[in-house]
Amino acid sequence: MSVYTETVAPVEAVTIAEYDIPERNFPEFEREIASLNKHAARIGCPLVTIETLGTEVRKVQIGWRSDATGLPCAEGPLAHPVYADYLYLRVRVTGEEPKFAGWTFAAVLEPTEAGTLVRSIPGVELPPDYQTTDPTRCDHCGKRRHRAETFVLMHDGKADAVSPTHGAHASAFPDGHCIQVGRTCMQDFTGGLDPHQIASLAEKLFKIASGGFGFGHGEHVHDLSEYLAYVCAAVREHGYRSGAQARDGEGPSTATQAGHQMRLDRHETTRHEWDEHWTVTAADTDAAALLVTEARAELAAVEKPNDYQHNLGVLVRLDYVREKDEGFVASIYGYLKRLHERRAAVAAEEKRASERSNEWIGTVGKRETFTLTFMGYRSFYGQFGDRYLNRWEDPTGNAVNWWTGTSDDYTEGATYTVKATVKSHDEYKGRKQTIISRAVVTEVTK
C-alpha cells in the first residue's frame, strides 16, 4: 500500500447519528454527550450538538398478564402482552471531525492477532486498503515497530496547512489524501496535544455513532465462546434485542443481559434481589460454537466488506472479547439472524414466483370486486407531486397495480376486498399486470 492513498472527500459538519429515545432516558443520553463535549473542549476540538427533531407516542410492551387470573405473569401460551404509551424524542447528533493545523483526525487503527480493527470518525469513509494495512508502519517517520494503535489523518488541501514531512506548507498533498501515523509522531501534526486524549475522543465519537453506550473502558477480557454462550442464553430467555431496540425502550439489550449474567455467575459483580437467575446450559454452549463457526465462514466470504463487517470478522477470529467490544460481538447474533431472514425471504419469493399465475384478471372498463393481498407500495416523486404504486396479487398470484396520490395504511401480506374499475391490461418485464383505478378497500377478509 502506498503512503498516500486515493482521494476521499472530507466532510466538515456531519450527522453522527439519529436516535429515537424514550423521554425518560433522555437525561442519561445528555450526560453521555456532555461527557464527550467536556473531553473535546479539553483538547480544543469542536463540540457535539443535540437537535430535537420531533416527538412521537409509542405503545411499548411492559409485561404479560394471565388470561385466567388477569394478574401479571411470565410469557407463555396462556398470557397476553400488556402495553403502555411512552413519549419518544427523535434527536440528531451532529459535530465536526477533530482538525489540527490542516489535518483531520480520521480513524484509529487497532491491531489484533486476527487483523486490524478500523474505528473511523463519523462522516469519514476511508479507502478499504486500511482494513489490511501494516499496523506497525508510520508514514511520517518510516519506522516499523509494534504499536498498540496507529492513526489515520486526512489532509484538507488548504495552502496554509502545516506539513511536518514537507516543510512549512502541505501544498504537495491534495485534498482528502491520508497518512498513517504512529502515536509519538502524532504530536508533530497536532501542535503537541496529547495523542492519548485525541484517541480517547475518537473512541467516544465512534461509540456515539455505533450506539455503544454504557460499555466498559477497561481491558478486562472474557473467553469469546463463553461470552457468546451467555448471548445465546439471553436470547433463549428473552429473544434477541439489539442496542437500537434497547435505546428505544424495549428493555436491556442482549449484550447487556449476557454481560451482566456472566459477571454474576463469575462473582465479578454483586447479585441483587432483582437479578435474574438463568444461566448457561450445555445447549447454549453448543449454540455458541455453531455461531462462531458460521460467523467466521460468512464474514470471510464477503468480497468487499464494509468497516462493520470487517471489524466483526476480526473480533470473531479472536479467542477473547474485551468489555468495550461486548456489544459489537453480541451483534453477531443479529447479523446472522438478518442474513437468514433475507435468504429465507429471497427463497420464499423465488418459490412464490415459480408457483404464481401470470394472467390478466377482470374486464377492461368494467367495475368489479376482487379479493387481493397487499404486497406493498413504491413511491415516486414527479412534476405533479408524489405518486404511489400499490401492488396487489389475487389468490393465484396474478399482479394487480393501483396508482394513487396518497399512501394508505394497508398491512403488507394482509388480504382485502377491493372494488375497483379495471383500467387496462399491461405487461412489464414479461409479467402481466392488471391496472385498476378508483379502488375502494371495504374490508379485511378474515
N, C-alpha and C positions, 0 to 999 in steps of 0.2 A: 504494500500500500504506500502511495506517495505521501510526502509530508503534507502537502496542501491539496485538499480534495476538491471534488466538484462543487460548483456554486449552489448554495441553497439560500432562499430569501429569508433574512431575519425579520422578525415581526416585533415592533416596538411595544405596543399595548395589546394584550391578548386576554381572551376569556380563559381563565384557568379551568373553571368548571361551573356547571349549573346544578343546583340541588333542589329537591322538594323536601323541606324539613318540617317536621311537626313543630308547631309553635312552642310547645313545652320544652323542646330540645334546642331551641334557638340560642338561649343564653350560653349553653355549653359550646355551640358552634362559634359564637362570637369570641369566647375565651380562646379557642384554638387559633382564630385569626389574629387576635390581639397578641398572642404569644409569638406568632410568626412575625408580626409587624415590629414588635419590640426587638426581635433579633435583627430584622432588616435595618431598622433605624440605627442600631449599634454599629453597623459597618457601612452606613451611608448608602443603602440600597433603596429603591422605590418601594413604597408601602402598597400592600394589597388592599383593595376596597371591596365592600359588600354592597350590592344593589338589590333591593327587594322588587321583584317583577310583578307580583300579584299574590292573591290568596285563593285557597280552594278548600272546601269542606269535603272530607272523605270519610267513608264508612270503613272502620278498621275492626277486624276481628279481635276481641279481647278475651275470648274463652269459649267454653262449651257448657251447655245446660242439658240436663237429663230430660228426655221425653216423658219418662214415667213420673218423676218426682218434681220436675221443674226447678231443681237445685243445681248449682254449679257442679261440674263433674269433669272427668278426663275425656279426651277424644275417644269416640267409639261409634259403633253402628246404631246405638240407641241414644245418641246425643245429637243436638243441633248447634250450629255456631251462634255465638252471641256477638253483636256488633255495637259499636258506639261511634258517634260523629266526632271527628277531630279536625281542628283548623291547621292547614298546612301553608307554609310560606314558600314561594318559588324565589330563590335567590341566585344571583350571578356573582361569581368571584372573579375579579379582573386584576391585572397587575402588569408589570413590565419585567423583562429579563434583567438580571443584575448586569450592569455595564461598568467597565473600568477603563478609562483612557482609550476609548475606541474599540474595546474588546467586549463582547457579550459572553457571559458565562453560559454555556450551552448544555453541558452534561457532566455527570460523574461516571467514570468507568471503574467498575469494581471487579477485579479478577478473582475467580474461584478456580478450584481444580477442575470444575466441569465446564468452564467457559467464562466469558466476561458479561457481567450484568451492566446494562445501559440504562441509567436513570436520567432521562432527559428533562430539561426545564420545560414547563408547559409552553406551547406555542412554537417550540423549536423542533424541526424534523431533521435528524442527522442523516447523512449518507449511510446506507446499510453496511458499508465497509467497517464501521466501528463495532459491529457485533462480533467481528472476528479479528479485530486489531491486536497487535502485540502490546499487552498491558505493561510491559517492562520498559517501553520506549518513551523518551521525552524528545519531541521535535525541537525544543529550544536549545537544550544543552547537548543533545545527541547521545546521551548516556543511556545504557540499558542496565536496569537493576530491579530487584524485587520491590514492588510498590503496592501498598495497601489500596491506594486509589490513584488514578490519573484523571486529568480534567480536560475537557474539550472547550476551547474558546473559539468564538466566531468573530471575524473582523467586520466592522461596519462600513469600511470603504471610504471613510472620511479622510481628507488630506491631513488633518491635524492629529490623527490617531498616532500614538506613540508605539513604536515597534522596537522592543529590546533587541531583536535579532538584526534589524536592518537600519539602525540609526534613528535619527530624530523623528522621521515620519514613515508611515507604513504605506506609501503610495504603491509599493510593489504588490500589495495584497488587494485584489478586487473584493468588492462587497460580497459577503457570505462565505468566504473561504475559512476553513477550520484548521486549527492546530491542536495537537495533543501535547499536554504539558504536565510534568511532574509537580508534586506538592511544593518542593523547595523553589522551583523556577516560577511558580505561580506569583510569588511576591514581585517579580520583575514586571508583571503585567497588571498588577492591582495596586500599585503605589505603596507596597509594603504591608497591606492589610493581611491579617492572619488567615492563611488558606483554610485552617480548620473551621473558622467562623463562616467562611463562604461556602464550604462544603456542607456544613450543617444547615445553612439557609436553603441550599439546593435540595437537600433531603426533605425539608419541610414542604417546599413547593411541590416536590414530586408526590408526597403523601396527600397533600390537599387535592391535587389533580386526580389521583387514583382512588380517592375516598378512603385512604387508610388511616382513619382517625383512631387514636387510642392504642396503637401498637407500641410495644416497649422499645426503648432505645438501646438496651444493653446487648451484650454479645453472648448471653446465656443461650445455649443451643439444646435442641432435643433431637432424638433419633427421628429421621424422616418417616419411616414406616410406622413407628409408634404414634407419632402425631397424626398421621393420616388415618390410623385405626380409630383414633378419637373423633376425627372428622366423620368417618363412616358411622360411628356410633351415634354422633349428634344428629346425623341425617336420619338414621333409623328411628330415633326418638321423636324428632321434630320436623323432619323434612329439610331439604336444603334451603338455606336462607342466605342470600348474598349480602355484602356490605351495603349495597344500594338499598336493598329491602330493609335492612336494619335502620338506615338513616330515615327511611320513610315511615318508621314507627311500627314495623311489622314484628318487632321482637329482636332479641340478640342475634347477631349473625352466627352462622355455623362456625366460623373461625373463632369467635369469642367463646361460644359454648364449648368447643373442643379444647381450646387452650385452658380455660378455667377448670374444666373437669379433670384434665390431665394433671394440672398443678395440685388439685385437691387430692387426687389419688397418690401423688408422689410426695404429699405433705410439704409442698413448697408454698402453700398459702393456707390460711386458717379457714376451716369449714364453719359455715354459719347455718342456723336452723332452716333458712330458706333455700339452701343449696340443694340441687337435685342429687339423687343417689344412683343414677345409672352409671355404668362403666363399660369398658371394652370387653367384648366376647371373642371367642375364637373365630366366629363368623366375620366379625368386624376386622380382625387381623388379616384374614384371608381376602376380604374385600379390598383392604388397603393395598395388599400385594398386587392384586389384579389391577387396581387403579394406577399404581406406579408403572407397571409393565405397559399398560395401554397408553398412558400419557406420554411415556418416553417414545413409544413407537409412533404415535400420532404426530407429536411435535417434531420428531426427526424427519417425518415425511413432508413437512411443509416446505415448499421450494423457496418461497420468498417471505420468510416470517416477518411480521411487524415486531416492534420492540416488546410488546406484551408477550407474544408467542415466543420470541427469542429468550426473554428473561424467564418465562415459565419453564421452557426447555432446560435452561441452565439449572434452575432450582431443583427440578425433579431428578437431575442427574447427580446431585449431591446426596450424601448419606445422612445429612443432618439438616435441620431448619432452625434459623435464628428467630428470636422473638419478633424482630421488626419485619420479618418476611412471612410470618404465620398466615396473615390474611391473604397474601399473594399465593402461597402454597395451597391453602384451602380452596382457592378459586379453581384448582384443577378439577374438582368435582363438578362445578358449574360449567366449566369449559367443555368437559366431555359430555355432560348432560345436554347442553345446547347442540353439540355436534351430533349426538344420537338423535335428537329431536328433528334436526334439519334433514338428516339422512332418512329418517322414518317418513317425514313429510314428502320428500322427493320420491321415495319408493311408493308411497300411497298415491301420489299424483300420477306417477307413471302407470300404476295398476289401474287407477280410475280412468286415465286417458285411453288405456288399451281396451277397456270394457264399455266405455260410454258410446252412445249413438252419435251419429253425425248427420242429422236431418233437420230440415226446417219444420216448424210447427205452426199451426194456425193458418188462417187465410188472410192474405194481404188486403187491408181496407176494412176488415171485419173486427168488431169489438168482441172479445172472448174472455173467458175466465180460465186461468191456469193455476196449477199447483207447482210452485217454484221454490227452489232452495237458493238462498242468498250466498253468493260466492265472494263478495267483497266489492269494493269500488276503487276506481282510479280517478284522480283529479287532474284537470288540465286548465292552465291559465291562457286565455286568449284575448283578442282585441275587445270582446264584449263581456269580459268578466270570466269568472270560474265556471267550468263545466265539469260534471261528474258522470262517469260511465259506471252505472250499476250493473254488475254481472250476475246473472242468474242461470240456473240449469233446471230442466224439468226432471221427472223421476228417472228417465233413461239416460240423462246426461247431455241432452241437446242444449246448445247455448242460446241464451236469450239476453239481449242487451237493452238497457234503457238509459238514454241520455237525459239528464236533468240539470237544472241550475242550482240545486241545493243538495246537500249530503244528508240524507235522512238516517236516523239511528237504527238501522236494521242489524240484527245479530248474524254474524257470519256463521254459516253452517246450519242456520235455522230454516224451517220450511214455512212458507207463507201462501195464502190465497191471493192471487193478483188478478185484478180485472183491468184489461188494457186493450188498446187498438193495435193490431199488427200493422206497422208502418211499412216494413219492407223485408225482403229475404236477401241477405248479403252473404259474402264469403270472405274470410280473412285467413291467409296462410293455410289454405286447404280445409279450414273448418267452417261449416255452415253456421250462420248466425241469424236468428230471428230478432229483428229490431222492433221494439214496442214503444208506444207513446201514450200520454195521458193515463198513466197507470195509477190504480188505486189499490193500496195494500189494505185489505179489510180485516184480516185476522191471521193469527198464527195457528197453523194446523197442529193439533195436539197429537 
